[in-house]
Every structure is written in structure tokens, then in C-alpha cells.
Amino acid sequence: MAFKYQQAPPNILWICTDQQRYDTIGALGNPHVSTPNIDQLVQQGVAFTHTYCQSPICTPSRTSFLTGMYPSTVHVNGNGNAFFPNRPPLVTRLLSEAGYRCGLIGKLHLASAYGRIEPRVNDGYSYWQYSHAPRDDWKTGHDYADWVRSKGYTLGELTENVEGIPAELHQTTWCAEKTIEFMKQEHGNPWLASVNIYDPHPPFNPPQIYREMFNPAEMPGPLFQETDLRQQKDLATVDFQSTCQSPEKLDIQNPILPQPPLLGFQTERVSPGKRDAKTLQAAYYAMIKLIDDQVGRIMAVLEETGQRQNTVIIFTSDHGEMLGDHGLIQKGCRFYEGLVRVPLIFSCPGYLEQGLKSEALVELLDKTPTLLEIAGLAPPEQMQGRSLLPILKGKADPNHHRQFVRSEYYDALDGADGTFATMYRNQRHKLVVYHGHQHGELYDLQEDPHEFENLWNQPNKQSLKLDLMKHSYDASMLALDRGPQRIGPM
């Protein structure tokens, strides 16, 4: 692969939060959040408003958008894995081999970090500042914990504070500090900064100064109807151990959210005040406000150093958060919009379109070939992602990219929740199949955008369901890893 540019291609600032829903940005329609810096990226760039992750949990999703392949194709289908198979190569490795200087700040999560620092692969990163989570579980290799110690504090003690880690010592702030450090270095070549902020992931415990900015009484509350109780009870029979919280634990009139186990191994700390859905929502928006402030700091340094016009900024997340919708919180084997639909914004004034909001169906794995083409590289032929650069450059219909999007959950082994499921979503309908079980989900998103009316068992929808099931099955088969390249007739 060779550069197509006669001059150096742009830098890439790739900001990926953890567990941030699509509907959490002011400029994209949420009046309850405060995101002026992310709003500026929307105004100065292209926002894809219908972007879907390829798995509703971390490791498979991150694997997908770092390789441009579906999780099942790469054989990385759950969290907590012993290792990453290191094939196909990560996009950062391809960019590094083509001359980019790549930096990792924050989380990677291609394999388990349980009881150890996550093992590295040939990832292409020459600058490495690692923090899987704001915990102090590792004796060595946790750069964020070392940074906190350099400030005279101990991260393990700070995490016990019910008022949250102070903003100036927060992992989000550390990510900004290390990103700024990287951007100010002499590179010689174009650079890519992969900034992986842990928030707004649980334990939903923002710094107190940020918590006070959002009044729970003023929050809109979750998408919830009493019919969700029966729906989730039916679907609960699908799981052996669902990682989302069951509706039986919620008070419908005043839903008090329980202290749930996280997917993984972190214990949530109960924050001050009543744990109802609106309190959770306020804490979630407070974490996003801290993210936005730190994005603003990073953007200011880009301007100060004269790099803004030659830097493509990407803002996205790995998957969403239920946040009380349909009686559920956190993540797991569900495919509601709040969990599988995420932000995706590209911004580089003068190079990409500005002020464009695309309603095209997009998959997160489409970022991978897009990054390669931005760098002047041809995506590998086997890559399943489809480049967004024609839309970003104003050379294609901004409201059409894919006929459908899909998401997978194959996490049924070694103590996980025992579920195989797939989501198929076209312009109008969403089909969720829990493989091996009788219950499923079918929604008409045009008539029912909040997914309250499950059409799965309606007699007049059986023909539609079967048609969508065929399309979903075809899409799943075409995503299979077909093995070694054929080189002869036998």
C-alpha cells in the first residue's frame, strides 16, 4: 500500500469514549446535556446519526472497528479473552507501517486485563499510555495510576471517595493531558492519537463538581412503559445470566436502580442520593460534560499549535448504555437503540464537509477503511467495512451508505451469559433473533422509534419476520471467516 498524496496526509485524532449513547449530544437534539465542544465538531464536520456497533459489549466492538471486520469473523466474540489473535492486523499497525506515528492513550481492551496488564500485540503504537479502567489493580504497567502517584495521591484511595475522583485527577483529564503531550511532540510524519476515555462507563460516579451541574429532577427520564415488564420477563428466559438488570428489581412508579454487577470484574460504588433512573441519568450526563471539557482542551491545543486544519478529528464510542430504557441499565445481550447506536462525528474544516448530518445506516467497522483512505491507503480486499470518505468529501449521497446494519452477541462460553443473538436492522425494521430460543424481537422503527411494540408474535407480521430472518441469515453467513486464501484448484 502506498500513499496517494503528494504532500503528507492529515493527522488523525481518534477519540473513543466507553458506553456513550447516540442521544447524548446537544447539537444532535439533546437539550439536557452540555456538550459545546462536541457540538462544535458537529457544526464543523459530518455527524452520522444512525451508526451502529457490531457488538453491544466492549471487546468484540473494539476488535471490529480496529480491524474493519465483524467480531465473529475475527473470532473475538466476548469480553475476558486470554489473548487477541493478532489477525487481521489492526488499522493502527497498517498506518504505522505506512509512516504514521501512532499513540495509544487510555483503554485498548482487545483482551482481558483481569489481574494483569492486557497483553500487547503488534499494534503499531510507538507512544503508549495505558489505563484499562480507573482502578489500582495492577502492580506495574498502569500509566494512569502512576500519574496519580506522581501528583501525590493513590488511585486506590481516591476510588473509595463517594464524591468521585476529583476532576483534576480523573482518568478523563489524564487522557487529555497525555494526548496534549503526544500532540506537542516533534513527529516528522503524520500522527494518529487513539484516545480511549473510560467514561461514561459505570460506576457512574463523576466528580462532585460535575454532579452538581445536573439536577436529577430536570432529567427527562428513561424510555419506559409498563409493558416493558412483560417484555423483559419473556426475554429473560432467553438468558442463563443476563448482564443487563432484570425488571423485577425496579420499582415502576419510582424506579430505584439496584447496585448491579458489571460485565467484567469492577464493583459499582453507590453514589450519594437516591438511585433512581433520573439520578443515574444526571450522573451519566455529568461524566459526558467532563469529557466535553477535556475535548475542548485538546482542540484548543490543536489550534494553538497550528495543527487543527491538518487534523481529522473523530468522536465516537464503542457501544451505548441502556440507562433505564425498558427497565434495564448497563449493557449485555440486547439491541435497543440506546445500546447499539452510538455517536460518530468526523471534523476537519477545509478537508471534509461541514455542518452535514447524515442519516445513512453506518457500522462502526466502516471507520477502518475510512481511516486508511484518509491516509492515502487502499483498504485490504477482505475488509468488511465500507469507507465513508465519499460522504465525508461531499462526493456521495449523504443519506445512503448501507442497506442494513448488523450486530452480534456470541458470548456463551466459559461462564458468560449463555446467549447467541444477532440484530439485523434496515431502514425501517429491526429484527433480533435469540438463536435456539423461541422469543425474539421485531420493531417497526418508523411507527415505533422507541421500540415499545414487539411485533414478533403478531400473526400479520410473520411473513415480514421470515423475510427479515432470511436476510439476517444471509448477512451472517457472508460475515463468516472463509479460511486461508485459495491458491489452486485442489
C-alpha positions as CSV (number, residue, x, y, z in Angstrom):
1,M,0.0,0.0,0.0
2,A,1.4,3.4,-0.9
3,F,0.4,7.0,-0.2
4,K,-1.7,8.7,-2.9
5,Y,-0.8,12.2,-1.5
6,Q,1.8,14.4,-3.0
7,Q,2.0,16.0,0.4
8,A,1.7,14.5,3.9
9,P,-1.8,13.2,4.7
10,P,-3.6,14.6,7.7
11,N,-3.1,13.8,11.3
12,I,-5.9,11.7,12.9
13,L,-7.2,12.4,16.4
14,W,-9.5,9.5,17.2
15,I,-11.5,10.0,20.5
16,C,-13.5,7.0,21.6
17,T,-15.5,7.1,24.8
18,D,-16.8,4.0,26.5
19,Q,-20.5,3.2,26.7
20,Q,-21.9,6.5,25.3
21,R,-25.3,6.5,23.7
22,Y,-26.1,8.2,20.4
23,D,-28.6,10.7,22.0
24,T,-26.1,12.5,24.4
25,I,-25.0,15.4,22.3
26,G,-26.6,18.9,22.4
27,A,-26.2,19.7,18.7
28,L,-27.9,16.4,17.8
29,G,-31.0,17.1,19.7
30,N,-30.5,16.6,23.5
31,P,-31.3,19.8,25.4
32,H,-30.4,18.3,28.8
33,V,-26.7,17.7,28.2
34,S,-23.9,20.3,28.0
35,T,-21.5,19.5,25.1
36,P,-20.4,22.8,23.5
37,N,-17.1,21.4,22.3
38,I,-18.5,18.2,20.7
39,D,-21.3,20.5,19.3
40,Q,-18.5,22.4,17.6
41,L,-17.3,19.2,15.9
42,V,-20.8,18.6,14.7
43,Q,-21.0,22.1,13.3
44,Q,-17.6,21.9,11.7
45,G,-17.9,18.4,10.4
46,V,-20.1,15.4,9.5
47,A,-22.3,13.6,12.0
48,F,-23.6,10.2,11.2
49,T,-26.7,9.9,13.2
50,H,-27.5,6.2,12.6
51,T,-24.2,4.5,13.4
52,Y,-24.4,1.0,15.0
53,C,-21.8,-1.0,16.9
54,Q,-21.1,-4.6,15.8
55,S,-21.5,-5.9,19.4
56,P,-23.2,-4.4,22.5
57,I,-20.1,-5.1,24.7
58,C,-16.6,-3.8,24.6
59,T,-14.0,-6.2,23.3
60,P,-15.9,-7.5,20.3
61,S,-16.9,-4.0,19.3
62,R,-13.4,-2.6,19.6
63,T,-12.0,-5.6,17.7
64,S,-14.4,-4.9,14.9
65,F,-13.7,-1.2,14.4
66,L,-9.9,-1.7,14.8
67,T,-9.9,-4.4,12.1
68,G,-12.8,-3.4,9.9
69,M,-14.2,-7.0,10.3
70,Y,-17.1,-8.4,12.2
71,P,-16.3,-9.8,15.6
72,S,-17.3,-13.4,14.6
73,T,-15.0,-13.1,11.5
74,V,-12.0,-12.3,13.8
75,H,-13.1,-14.9,16.4
76,V,-13.3,-12.3,19.2
77,N,-16.9,-12.7,20.5
78,G,-16.8,-11.8,24.1
79,N,-15.0,-9.9,26.9
80,G,-12.4,-11.5,29.2
81,N,-10.4,-13.3,26.5
82,A,-7.0,-14.7,27.2
83,F,-5.4,-13.0,24.1
84,F,-6.1,-11.2,20.8
85,P,-5.5,-13.4,17.8
86,N,-3.5,-10.6,16.1
87,R,-5.1,-11.3,12.7
88,P,-6.2,-9.4,10.7
89,P,-3.9,-6.5,11.5
90,L,-5.2,-3.5,13.5
91,V,-5.7,-0.4,11.4
92,T,-3.1,1.3,13.6
93,R,-0.5,-1.3,12.6
94,L,-1.3,-0.6,8.9
95,L,-1.0,3.1,9.4
96,S,2.2,2.7,11.4
97,E,3.8,0.6,8.6
98,A,2.8,3.3,6.1
99,G,4.6,6.1,8.1
100,Y,2.1,7.3,10.7
101,R,3.3,7.7,14.3
102,C,0.6,6.1,16.4
103,G,-0.1,6.8,20.0
104,L,-2.4,4.9,22.4
105,I,-3.9,6.9,25.4
106,G,-6.2,5.1,27.7
107,K,-8.1,1.8,27.1
108,L,-7.4,-0.8,24.4
109,H,-9.4,-3.9,25.6
110,L,-8.7,-6.4,22.9
111,A,-8.1,-9.0,25.6
112,S,-8.7,-9.3,29.3
113,A,-7.0,-7.1,31.8
114,Y,-8.2,-9.2,34.7
115,G,-5.4,-9.5,37.3
116,R,-2.8,-8.2,34.8
117,I,-2.0,-5.6,32.2
118,E,-3.6,-6.5,28.9
119,P,-1.0,-8.3,26.7
120,R,0.0,-6.3,23.7
121,V,0.1,-7.5,20.1
122,N,1.8,-6.0,17.1
123,D,-0.5,-2.9,17.4
124,G,1.6,-0.2,15.7
125,Y,1.7,2.1,18.7
126,S,5.0,3.7,19.5
127,Y,3.6,6.0,22.2
128,W,1.8,4.0,24.9
129,Q,-0.1,5.4,27.9
130,Y,-2.3,2.7,29.2
131,S,-5.3,2.7,31.5
132,H,-7.8,0.0,31.2
133,A,-10.0,1.4,34.0
134,P,-9.7,3.9,36.9
135,R,-8.7,1.1,39.3
136,D,-5.5,0.3,41.0
137,D,-5.4,-3.4,40.4
138,W,-2.1,-3.8,38.7
139,K,1.4,-3.5,40.3
140,T,3.1,-2.3,37.2
141,G,2.2,-1.0,33.8
142,H,-0.8,1.1,34.7
143,D,0.3,4.6,33.5
144,Y,-2.7,6.4,34.8
145,A,-2.2,5.1,38.4
146,D,1.5,6.1,38.1
147,W,0.5,9.6,37.0
148,V,-1.9,9.9,40.0
149,R,1.0,8.8,42.3
150,S,3.2,11.5,40.7
151,K,0.6,14.0,41.9
152,G,1.0,12.8,45.5
153,Y,-2.2,10.6,45.6
154,T,-3.1,6.9,45.5
155,L,-5.7,5.9,43.0
156,G,-7.0,3.1,45.1
157,E,-7.8,5.5,47.9
158,L,-9.4,8.1,45.5
159,T,-11.8,5.5,44.1
160,E,-13.2,5.0,47.6
161,N,-14.4,8.6,47.7
162,V,-18.2,8.7,47.4
163,E,-17.8,12.2,45.8
164,G,-15.9,10.7,42.9
165,I,-12.3,11.2,41.9
166,P,-11.5,14.9,41.7
167,A,-11.7,16.3,38.2
168,E,-8.1,17.3,38.1
169,L,-7.1,13.7,38.9
170,H,-9.7,11.9,36.8
171,Q,-8.8,9.4,34.1
172,T,-10.6,11.6,31.5
173,T,-8.4,14.5,32.5
174,W,-5.3,12.2,32.4
175,C,-6.3,11.2,28.8
176,A,-6.4,14.8,27.8
177,E,-3.0,15.5,29.4
178,K,-1.3,12.6,27.7
179,T,-3.0,13.4,24.3
180,I,-1.7,17.0,24.6
181,E,1.7,15.7,25.4
182,F,1.7,13.5,22.3
183,M,0.4,16.2,20.0
184,K,3.1,18.6,21.1
185,Q,5.9,16.3,20.3
186,E,8.0,16.5,17.2
187,H,6.7,13.8,14.9
188,G,8.3,14.3,11.5
189,N,5.4,12.3,10.0
190,P,1.7,12.5,10.3
191,W,0.4,11.1,13.6
192,L,-2.6,9.2,14.9
193,A,-3.7,9.6,18.5
194,S,-6.1,6.9,19.7
195,V,-7.7,8.4,22.8
196,N,-9.8,5.9,24.7
197,I,-11.6,7.5,27.6
198,Y,-13.2,5.2,30.1
199,D,-16.3,7.3,30.9
200,P,-19.3,7.4,30.8
201,H,-18.9,3.7,31.7
202,P,-20.0,2.6,35.2
203,P,-19.6,3.1,38.2
204,F,-21.5,6.3,37.2
205,N,-19.5,8.3,39.8
206,P,-18.5,11.7,38.3
207,P,-16.5,14.3,40.3
208,Q,-18.8,16.0,42.7
209,I,-18.3,19.4,41.0
210,Y,-19.7,17.9,37.8
211,R,-22.5,16.0,39.5
212,E,-23.8,19.3,40.9
213,M,-24.2,20.7,37.4
214,F,-27.1,18.3,36.6
215,N,-30.3,18.3,38.7
216,P,-32.0,14.8,38.6
217,A,-35.4,16.4,38.8
218,E,-34.8,18.1,35.5
219,M,-33.8,15.0,33.6
220,P,-36.2,13.5,31.1
221,G,-36.0,10.0,32.5
222,P,-35.8,6.7,30.6
223,L,-37.9,5.3,27.8
224,F,-40.2,3.1,29.8
225,Q,-43.7,1.7,29.7
226,E,-45.3,-0.9,32.0
227,T,-45.4,-3.3,29.0
228,D,-41.6,-3.5,29.3
229,L,-42.0,-5.6,32.4
230,R,-43.7,-8.5,30.5
231,Q,-41.3,-8.0,27.5
232,Q,-38.2,-8.3,29.7
233,K,-39.6,-11.2,31.6
234,D,-40.2,-13.1,28.4
235,L,-36.7,-12.2,27.1
236,A,-35.1,-13.1,30.5
237,T,-35.9,-16.7,29.8
238,V,-33.5,-16.4,26.9
239,D,-30.5,-15.8,29.1
240,F,-28.9,-18.0,31.7
241,Q,-27.4,-14.9,33.3
242,S,-28.3,-11.6,31.7
243,T,-25.7,-8.8,32.3
244,C,-28.4,-6.2,32.0
245,Q,-30.5,-5.7,35.1
246,S,-33.9,-7.5,35.2
247,P,-37.1,-5.5,35.5
248,E,-38.2,-7.3,38.7
249,K,-35.7,-5.3,40.6
250,L,-37.2,-1.9,39.6
251,D,-40.0,0.0,41.2
252,I,-42.1,1.1,38.3
253,Q,-43.6,4.2,39.9
254,N,-40.3,5.4,41.2
255,P,-37.7,3.0,39.7
256,I,-34.8,2.7,42.2
257,L,-31.9,1.3,40.3
258,P,-30.1,-1.6,42.1
259,Q,-26.4,-1.9,42.6
260,P,-25.6,-4.2,39.7
261,P,-22.7,-6.4,38.9
262,L,-20.7,-5.1,35.9
263,L,-19.9,-7.1,32.9
264,G,-16.4,-7.9,33.9
265,F,-15.0,-7.5,37.4
266,Q,-15.4,-4.0,38.7
267,T,-17.8,-3.4,41.6
268,E,-20.0,-0.4,41.3
269,R,-20.0,2.1,44.2
270,V,-23.3,3.5,45.3
271,S,-23.2,7.3,45.0
272,P,-24.9,9.7,47.4
273,G,-28.6,10.2,47.0
274,K,-31.5,8.0,45.7
275,R,-30.5,5.6,43.0
276,D,-33.5,6.3,40.7
277,A,-33.4,6.4,36.9
278,K,-33.1,10.2,36.8
279,T,-30.3,10.4,39.3
280,L,-28.4,7.9,37.1
281,Q,-29.1,9.9,34.0
282,A,-27.8,13.1,35.7
283,A,-24.6,11.3,36.7
284,Y,-24.2,10.0,33.2
285,Y,-24.6,13.4,31.7
286,A,-22.1,14.8,34.3
287,M,-19.5,12.3,33.1
288,I,-20.1,13.4,29.5
289,K,-19.7,17.1,30.5
290,L,-16.3,16.3,31.9
291,I,-15.4,14.5,28.6
292,D,-16.6,17.5,26.6
293,D,-14.5,19.9,28.7
294,Q,-11.4,17.8,28.1
295,V,-12.2,17.6,24.4
296,G,-12.2,21.4,24.4
297,R,-8.7,21.4,26.0
298,I,-7.4,19.1,23.3
299,M,-9.0,21.1,20.5
300,A,-7.5,24.4,21.9
301,V,-4.0,22.9,21.7
302,L,-4.6,21.8,18.2
303,E,-5.5,25.4,17.4
304,E,-2.5,26.8,19.3
305,T,0.0,24.5,17.6
306,G,-1.4,25.2,14.1
307,Q,-2.5,21.6,13.6
308,R,-6.3,21.9,13.5
309,Q,-6.6,22.4,9.8
310,N,-4.5,19.3,9.1
311,T,-6.1,17.0,11.7
312,V,-9.1,14.8,11.2
313,I,-11.0,14.6,14.5
314,I,-13.2,11.6,15.1
315,F,-15.5,11.4,18.0
316,T,-17.3,8.1,18.7
317,S,-18.0,5.4,21.3
318,D,-17.7,1.6,21.4
319,H,-21.4,0.9,22.3
320,G,-24.2,2.6,24.2
321,E,-25.9,2.3,27.6
322,M,-29.5,1.2,28.5
323,L,-29.7,4.0,31.2
324,G,-33.1,2.7,32.4
325,D,-34.7,2.3,29.0
326,H,-37.2,-0.6,29.0
327,G,-36.3,-1.2,32.7
328,L,-32.6,-2.1,32.0
329,I,-29.3,-0.5,32.8
330,Q,-25.8,-1.0,31.6
331,K,-25.1,-3.5,28.7
332,G,-25.5,-7.1,27.7
333,C,-27.4,-9.1,25.2
334,R,-29.9,-6.6,24.0
335,F,-30.0,-4.5,20.8
336,Y,-32.2,-1.5,21.7
337,E,-31.2,1.8,20.1
338,G,-29.7,3.2,23.3
339,L,-27.3,0.3,23.5
340,V,-26.2,-0.4,19.9
341,R,-26.5,3.1,18.3
342,V,-23.6,5.4,19.0
343,P,-22.2,8.9,18.1
344,L,-19.9,9.2,15.1
345,I,-18.5,12.6,14.1
346,F,-15.7,13.5,11.7
347,S,-14.4,17.0,11.6
348,C,-11.6,18.6,9.6
349,P,-12.6,22.1,8.2
350,G,-11.3,22.6,4.7
351,Y,-10.8,18.9,4.1
352,L,-14.2,17.4,4.9
353,E,-17.7,18.7,4.6
354,Q,-19.0,20.9,7.4
355,G,-22.4,21.1,9.1
356,L,-23.6,17.8,7.5
357,K,-25.9,15.4,9.4
358,S,-26.1,12.1,7.6
359,E,-29.0,9.7,8.3
360,A,-27.3,6.9,6.4
361,L,-27.1,3.5,8.1
362,V,-23.4,3.1,9.1
363,E,-21.5,0.4,11.0
364,L,-18.6,1.2,13.3
365,L,-16.4,-1.1,11.3
366,D,-16.7,1.4,8.4
367,K,-14.3,3.6,10.3
368,T,-11.4,1.3,9.5
369,P,-11.3,1.7,5.7
370,T,-12.2,5.3,6.1
371,L,-9.1,5.9,8.1
372,L,-7.0,4.1,5.6
373,E,-8.3,6.1,2.7
374,I,-7.8,9.3,4.7
375,A,-4.2,8.2,5.0
376,G,-4.0,7.6,1.2
377,L,-4.1,3.8,1.6
378,A,-6.2,1.2,-0.2
379,P,-8.2,-0.9,2.3
380,P,-7.4,-4.7,2.2
381,E,-9.7,-6.5,-0.1
382,Q,-11.1,-8.8,2.6
383,M,-12.1,-5.9,4.9
384,Q,-15.8,-5.8,5.5
385,G,-16.1,-2.2,6.4
386,R,-17.1,0.3,3.7
387,S,-15.3,3.7,3.5
388,L,-17.3,6.8,4.5
389,L,-14.8,9.1,2.7
390,P,-17.1,9.7,-0.3
391,I,-19.8,11.1,2.0
392,L,-17.2,13.0,4.1
393,K,-15.9,14.7,1.0
394,G,-19.3,15.5,-0.4
395,K,-19.0,13.1,-3.3
396,A,-21.8,10.7,-2.4
397,D,-25.4,10.8,-1.2
398,P,-25.1,11.6,2.5
399,N,-28.2,9.7,3.4
400,H,-27.3,6.4,1.9
401,H,-24.4,4.1,2.7
402,R,-25.7,0.6,3.7
403,Q,-28.9,-1.2,3.0
404,F,-28.7,-2.7,6.5
405,V,-26.6,-2.9,9.6
406,R,-26.0,-5.8,11.9
407,S,-24.8,-6.5,15.4
408,E,-23.7,-9.8,17.1
409,Y,-23.6,-11.3,20.6
410,Y,-21.9,-14.7,20.7
411,D,-20.7,-14.8,24.3
412,A,-22.0,-18.2,25.5
413,L,-18.8,-19.9,26.7
414,D,-16.8,-20.1,29.9
415,G,-19.2,-18.6,32.4
416,A,-20.7,-15.9,30.2
417,D,-24.5,-15.4,29.9
418,G,-25.2,-18.3,27.6
419,T,-26.7,-16.4,24.7
420,F,-26.2,-16.3,20.9
421,A,-28.1,-13.5,19.2
422,T,-28.0,-11.3,16.1
423,M,-29.6,-8.0,15.2
424,Y,-30.5,-7.1,11.6
425,R,-31.7,-3.5,11.0
426,N,-32.7,-2.0,7.7
427,Q,-34.1,1.5,7.1
428,R,-37.5,0.7,8.7
429,H,-37.3,-2.6,10.7
430,K,-35.2,-4.2,13.3
431,L,-35.1,-8.0,13.9
432,V,-33.4,-9.6,16.9
433,V,-33.0,-13.4,16.9
434,Y,-32.0,-15.2,20.1
435,H,-30.7,-18.3,18.5
436,G,-32.0,-21.5,20.0
437,H,-34.9,-19.8,21.8
438,Q,-38.5,-19.1,20.8
439,H,-38.6,-15.5,21.9
440,G,-37.3,-12.7,19.6
441,E,-37.9,-9.0,18.8
442,L,-39.3,-7.3,15.7
443,Y,-39.9,-3.5,15.6
444,D,-41.2,-1.1,13.1
445,L,-38.9,1.8,13.8
446,Q,-40.8,4.2,11.6
447,E,-44.0,3.7,13.5
448,D,-42.4,2.8,16.9
449,P,-39.0,4.5,17.1
450,H,-38.7,3.8,20.9
451,E,-39.2,0.1,20.5
452,F,-42.2,-0.4,22.7
453,E,-44.3,-2.7,20.5
454,N,-42.7,-6.1,19.8
455,L,-44.2,-7.5,16.6
456,W,-42.5,-10.9,16.8
457,N,-45.7,-12.9,17.5
458,Q,-48.2,-10.8,15.6
459,P,-49.9,-13.1,13.0
460,N,-49.9,-10.4,10.3
461,K,-46.2,-9.8,10.7
462,Q,-45.0,-13.4,10.2
463,S,-44.3,-13.0,6.5
464,L,-42.2,-9.9,7.2
465,K,-40.4,-11.7,10.1
466,L,-39.5,-14.6,7.9
467,D,-38.2,-12.3,5.1
468,L,-36.0,-10.4,7.6
469,M,-34.8,-13.6,9.1
470,K,-33.6,-14.8,5.7
471,H,-31.8,-11.5,5.1
472,S,-30.3,-11.7,8.5
473,Y,-29.2,-15.3,8.0
474,D,-27.6,-14.4,4.6
475,A,-25.7,-11.5,6.2
476,S,-24.4,-13.7,9.0
477,M,-23.2,-16.3,6.5
478,L,-21.5,-13.7,4.4
479,A,-19.6,-12.5,7.5
480,L,-18.0,-15.9,8.1
481,D,-14.3,-16.3,8.1
482,R,-13.7,-18.4,5.0
483,G,-10.2,-19.5,6.0
484,P,-7.0,-19.4,4.0
485,Q,-6.8,-17.9,0.6
486,R,-7.4,-20.3,-2.3
487,I,-4.3,-20.7,-4.5
488,G,-5.1,-23.7,-6.6
489,P,-7.9,-26.0,-8.0
490,M,-7.3,-28.7,-5.4
